[in-house]
Amino acid sequence: MSEIDTLNAVLDARYSCRGYLPDPVPQATVEAIVAAAQKVPSWCNAQPWQLTVTRGAATERFREALYAHAMANAPAPDLEWPEKYRGVYGDRRRACGFQLYNAVGIEKGDRPAAAKQMMENYRLFGAPHVALVTAPKELGPYGAMDSGGFVTAFTLAAAALGVASIAQAAIAAHAPMVRAHFGLPEDRNLLCAISFGYADPDHPANSFRTERAAPADVIDWQD
């Protein structure tokens, strides 16, 4: 198998997991994932990302506190949300949502059920671990962009080691609560979280896969 075939196999294996077994991931495996993800490029090799990783009772305390907070409070992210998903971006977003709802048996137009499913973000989808990703505020969008590369590499390295994951902007929606819960520094932006663990193969939310645009849809050749 060529190196590109190996890479594509890992990319194909990775998906956003929304149902986990309770089994913890060994510390050595988590450290191997992070060590691999550390190799991504960053502006001036700044490597601005920092992780706070939970396990055991810490995950359960956070899960409980986060869900209760999200039920009662409006979002307050460190970074502004996208203004709007227009055109093809909105189409892709809706298609992903419909695939999820179909997988878990939510009828089209059933807003209460859709809202309940969305709140599973704040239960970490049952994952035994969550990694909170922060970057220095003073690095602005460049720190966030660099950290996005790290998040991608983390999820791919996890998949290569048989660990499922999902990157969650939803958790960053409640940045003040998360910062207070973990005592995170005020001078760092909470960018996202990555819930991870071993996938529950029988969970219906794990039964679908999203599609990807073709190269022709994203390349503008200039000759």
N, C-alpha and C positions, 0 to 999 in steps of 0.2 A: 504494500500500500504506500503511495506517495505521501509526502508531507501535507500537500493540499487536501488529499483524500482524508487523512487523519484529522485535519482541522475541520473539514466539513462534517465528518462523523460526529465530532464533539458539538459543533454548532447545531446539527440536526437533533442531537440528543437533548440539548438544553431546552427547557420550556419554563413558563411561569407556573410554579407548583402552588396549588391552592388547597392542598390536603396532605397532612403529614402523619407519619407514625410517631409515637412518643419517644422512641429510642434516641438517646443523645449521640452526637457526633464526637468521636474521640478528639481530645485536644490536639494530638499530633496531626490529625487530618485537617483540622481547622487551620493550624499553623502552616501546613503544606499548601492549602488553598491561598492563604494570604501571601506566602512567599512567592508563589507563581504570579499572583496578581500584581505584586510589587514591581514586576519587570516591564510594565507598560510605560510608554513614553509620557513625559509631562513637561510643561513649559519650564525651561532652564533646569530641568531635573529637580524641580521643587518638591515633588511627591507630597502634595499638600493634604492628602486625605489622612484622617485619623479614625480609628474604629473603637467603638465600645461594644463588646460582645457579651451577651447574656447566656447563662446556662442554669439548669436546675431551678432552684427556688427564685432566683433573680428573674428568670423568664416569666414565671407564674405571677410574681408580684407586679411586673411591668404590664403583662397582659391584662390583668384585672384592673389596674389603675388607668391604663390607656383607654380601655373600652368604656369605663365609667365616665372618664373625662370627655371622650368623643361624643357620647350620648347627650351630654349636657352643655357642650360648648361649641361655639363657632370656630372655624379654622382660623389660624393665625400663623401662617408660614413665614420663615425667614426670607425666602425668595418669592417674588410675585408669581402667581399662577399664570399660565398662558391666557392671553386675552380671549381667544376663541380658537376652536379647531374648525377650520374652513375647508371646503372642497374635499380633495382626496384624503386629507388628514382626518377630517370629520367622518368620512366614509369608513376609513380603516378603524377608527375608534368605535364607531357603532357596530361594525361587523364583529369586532372582538367581544363587545358586550353581549351581542345577540348569541354568539357561540357559547359564551359562559352561561347565559340564562337558559339556553336550550339544554346544555349539559346537565344542569342541576334542576331542571324541570320547572323553570319559571315562565309563565305564559307572557306573551307580549302584552305590554300595557299594565302589568301587575306591578305598580310602583312600590307598594309596601314590601312585596317580596324582593324586589330589586334592591331597595334600600337596606333590607335586612342582610342580603348577600354582601352589599358594599361594606357593611359594618364588620364583616368577618376580617377585613383588613386589620381591625383593631384588636382582634383575637390572635393576630399573627398567623391566621389560617391553621392554628393548632401546632405551629412549628415549635420545636424544643429550644431553638436559638434565634436570636435576632442580632444583627450587626448594625449599629447606628453609624452613619457616615457623615463626618463633619469636615469642613475646610475653613481656613482663616477668612474672616470677613474682608480683610484688607486686600485679598487676592481677587475678590469680586467674581465675575463670570469666568475668568480664566481658571481660578481655583476649582470652580464647579465643573468646568469642562474637563480639566485634568482628572477630577475625581470620577466623572462619568466613565472615563476609560478604565479606571480601576474597578468600578462596579461591574462593567462588562466582563473584564478579565476574571473577577471573583466568581461570577456565575458560571463562566466557562470552565475554570479550574475545578469548581465544585462538581460540575457535570462529569468531568473527566475522572473524578474520584468517586462517582456514584452518589453524590450528594445533591439533592434537589434544592431549589431556591426560588425566590421571587423578590425583585427590587420593588420597593413600595414608596412612592412619593406621598401616599396618603398619610403616612406616619409623620412626615415632615410638616404636614398641615397643622400639627399641634406642637410646634417647636418649643414654645415657652414651657408647656407641661413636661415635655421630654427632657428639656434642659434642667428643669428643677428636680425632676425625679432622679437623674443621674449625676447632678452637679456638674454639668458640662459648662465650659467657659463661655462667657458672654461674647467673647471676641471670635467665636467660630459659628459659621452657619450650619444648621442641620439640613443636609441636602436630601437624604432619603434614608431608608432602612432596607436591609436585606434579611428577610426571614429565611431560615434554611434548616434542613434536616433530611431525613429519609422519606421519600414519597410514599404515600398510601396509594398503592396501585388500584384499590377498589373505590377510591373517592371519585364521584362523578365529575367533579370540577377539574380533574386531571385527564379527562378523556378526549379533550379537543386540542387542536394545534392551530395557531394562526398562520396566515399566508404571508409571503414576503413579495415585495415589488420586484420586477425583473430589472436587470441592469439597464435596459433601454429606457425604463421609466425614470431613472435617476441620473443618467449621464447625459450631459450636453456637450457633444464633441465639437471642438473648434479646430479647423484645419487651416 
